[in-house]
Each structure stands twice: as structure tokens, then as C-alpha cells.
């Protein structure tokens, strides 16, 4: 017997309690027979105006992340998806590998992380070497993202950090703001633009931008959900979120 609705795969997803973008975007990408089951990393919506504030936010996430994994595993998901991304880039490639190991040991199932998903997405698009990145972070977070992609062998031409003033307020950034950030970063030498930070609702905008710019524009939620599907042998092509989900 299998789950009546999640008869293909049942995904457990963890995301910060302040995040209102990743759940609706994941659900919009969900194929029939796959179900998403969210568990919240409970954190306060404290103001973020500096690197110190951002580091405090990351510590809040770390304090309750494992409890959120324990909670979602009670529904016996087949696979775990991390609907939060900053921690997956922290301490570069080595830190990402270590985090994946700790999460999988805790959950007892495999996990899709934004860091791995971005690597896989870039490889799907071919020989991409030079990228630009959009984040909602303060400079200390941007530095971690830069380190990760550099560790993976990419040249990071530029990072646009939006410096959002609280974890909840990340979701208030408009599609126009995201569009303008893409335009700002679209140097002819940049081969792909990547957005990180799962509370930035950029899946739809990235798909539109990719069509007009004729280069990969990768939203973290699209990449992570695509990677989760493909890692589980689900090859459904889904329209409306760019070529990653519709072609690869």
C-alpha cells in the first residue's frame, strides 16, 4: 500500500516559519501523484539591518532546524527537500557536503539542497563558467554564496544583495524589484543568472527573464524542486517556470 495522494513520491519539506514563498511555489510545480508536506523551522521575525543581525538569524535557524526534520519525518516521507538555502551555501562546498551528511543522517532519507540543485542546474545548461547571483542577504551572506560557487569552479561576476530587513520581509520584494536586479546583472559576459534565498518569489519572473535574455535564469525554488523530482526518477516536464523544468 502507498499513500493515496502521494503514490509516486511523498516529499517532506523544511522551511523557516517566516517563509511564505517556497510553499506556494513548490506546490505550483507539483506533478500529480507527488505531495509536499511542510515542517517549519520556527524562528522569530527579528529585524535584519547588519551582518551581525544576519548571523543571529542563521543561528536561530540552526537551533531549530533538526527539530523540524524530526517533525516532518513522522509522516514517513520518501525524500526530504530543504526549502531554505542560506545554510546550504555556508562554509563553501565543504560546508555544504557536511550539512548534507548531517541532515541525511538525522532524517534517514536522501535530501535535496539548494546548493546541490544549483550545481546540477548549471551543469544541465552545459559549459557555464561565469555567473551572477541575486540574494536577499546582507554582505556576510553574499560572501558565503560567493565562496560556495567559487569552490565549485565558477567565476562570480557580481552579486546583487537586496539586504532585506527581516526574514519575513524577503517575501515582500516585488517582481519589479527582481526584474530590475536581473537587468542590472545582465552583463553580456555573464552566462547564467542565479537567484538564492527561498523566500524571494522569483520562479515566474526567472522563467520570463530567461526567454527575453536567451540565457539561463535560475530561481532557487525551481532548481531545488526540479532536482528533487529528477533525483526521484520523476521526469515530468512542467511549464511556466523556465526551461529547467520544461526541458531538462
Secondary structure, DSSP 8 states (H G I E B T S, - for coil): ---SS-SSEEEEEEEETT--SHHHHHHHH--TTEEEEEEEE-----B--SHHHHHHHHHHHHHHHHHHHHHHHTT--SEEEE---HHHHTTHHHHHHHHHHHHHHHHSS-EE-HHHHHHHHHHHT-S--EEEEEESS-HHHHHHHHHHHHHTT-EEEEEEE---SBTGGGGG--HHHHHHHHHHH--TT--EEEE--TTS--HHHHHHHHHHHTSEEEEHHHHHHHHHHHHTT------SS-HHHHH-
